[in-house]
Amino acid sequence: MRTVVTLRPARVEDAGEIAGLVAEAYSPYIARIGRKPAPMLDDYAQVVRDDDVFVAMQARRIAGVVVVRREKGDLLLVNVAVRAACKGRGIGRHLLDFAEAHARAAGCAAIRLYTHERMTENIGIYQKLGYRETHRAEVDGFSRVFMCKPLAVSARRPADPGCDS
């Protein structure tokens, strides 16, 4: 069942609620990876100031969040998280679709992301949405899987390599 949500840019005053949502969304992975996932370590007041952060609102409460950043002509999907009670309602997909539209509007050649190698269900979701694995690497003590989704040719600048770089 899809839930009606509205998206808006996050504000610094949302940081506490965003941090709580992220902790709730990622805490099930602590036992699996042996430590808090990287998104749980972020200062969300700083993230809101530094990155493009959008929240999915449902009944005046933040139901989900997406954090994106422009990097080298691509859009980096830094984080997407949905409140546990709101999972299965299409909010995560809505946030990912929004991030893709945001990337296209910015003229990005591709969307890139990384996730922990033990978050296998996330890897599967991203693959179903058209992302492909580009490489794996240990970064800051996390075993990461890097993925990329090229955007339509019409959105690409001729010199952009997209996911081929």
N, C-alpha and C positions, 0 to 999 in steps of 0.2 A: 504494500500500500504506500503510495507516494503521499507525502505530507507537504502542505503548502508552507513554504518558508520564504522569507525575504532576506536578501543579502545586502549588507552595507559595509563600508569601510570600518575597521575596528578603531576604537579610540583608546587613548592611554588609560582612561578610567575602566576599560573593559579588561585590563591586564589580569586582575585577580581571578575573574570568572574564566578567562581563557586558560590561565594556568591550572585551575581546578579541573576544567574540562579535559585538558591534555593529560593531567595526572590520572584521571579516571579512565581515559581511553587507552593509555599506554601501560598502566600498572599491571595488567595481566601478562605482559611480556617480561617483567622483571625476572621471574623464576626461569623463564626459557633462555634468556640471554645472560643471566647471571649478574645483572646490574640494571640500574635505571636506564631506559632508552634515552638517547640524546635529547629528544624534544622535552623530556621532563626536567632537563638541566637548564633550560633557557630562562632568561629574565624577560618575561613577556611585555613589560613596559618598554624595555629597550627594543625588543623585536618589533613592536608596533611603531616605534619611532623610526627604525632603520629599514624595514621591509614593507612590502605591500601585504597588508593583512586584512582579510575580509571575514565577517562572521555571518553565519546563517541564523536568523532569528526566528523563533517559534514561540508564540504566546509571551512575548516580551522577555524571553530568556535565550541565551546563546545556546544553540543546539549543535553547532559545528563551527569549525574554523579552518581557513586555508591561508597559508603563508607562502608567498612567492617573491622571487627576486630576479631582476635582470642580470644575466651574466654572459658576457661575450656574445651578444646577439641572440641568445636563447633565454627562455624563462626557466629558472630553477624552481621546482616545486619543493619547497623546504619542508612543509608539514601540512598534512590534512588530518583532521581528527573530528570525530563525532561523539557526542555525549552517549554513554552506554545505553541509556533509556531510549535514545532516539535512533539506534542502529536498526537497519532493515527497512527504513522508510524512504530511502532514496536520497537522503541528505548528502552523504558522501559523494555519490555520483553527481549530484547537482553542483557541489563545490568543485569537483574535478572538471565538469563541463564548463563552469564559469572560468576556471583557471585557463583552460584551453582557449576560450573566447578572449580572455584578457591577453593571452600571448599573441593571438592572431591580430588583435587590435593594435598591439605594440609592434607588429611587424617581425615577430620572432620567427626564426627558422624551425625551432623545435622546442619541446618541453623536455627537460631533464629532471631526474629525481634519483634519490638513493634511498635504500631501506636496508634494514639489517637482514643478513642472510637467513636468520632463523625465523623471520616473519614471513614464512612461506606463503601463507594465505594472501598477504598483500602483494607478493610477487605475482601470484596467479591472477589476482584482480587486475593489476597493471598490464599484464600480458594480454588479457582479454580485451582491454581497452586500447590495444595497439602499441603499447610500449615494448621495446625489446632490450634485452640485457646487452650492455656494451662492455662491461668489465666488472671485476671484483677487486676490492682492495681493503686493507686494514687502515682505518683512519681514526685517530684519537682513541684507539683501543676497541673500535667497533668494526666488525667484519661486515663490510657494506657491499651491496649489489647495486651497481649503477645502471640506470635504464634511461632510454630516450624514446621519444615519439616525434617523428618528423611531422611538420605541419604541411598543409596543402601547398603545392607549388605556387599558387597565386599569392600566398602570404609570405613567400620567401624572397629575399633579395638575391639577385643572380649570383653573387659571389659567396653566398652562405652555403657551407657544406652540410648543414642540418645535422643529422646523427652520424655522418660519415667521418667526423673529425675525432 
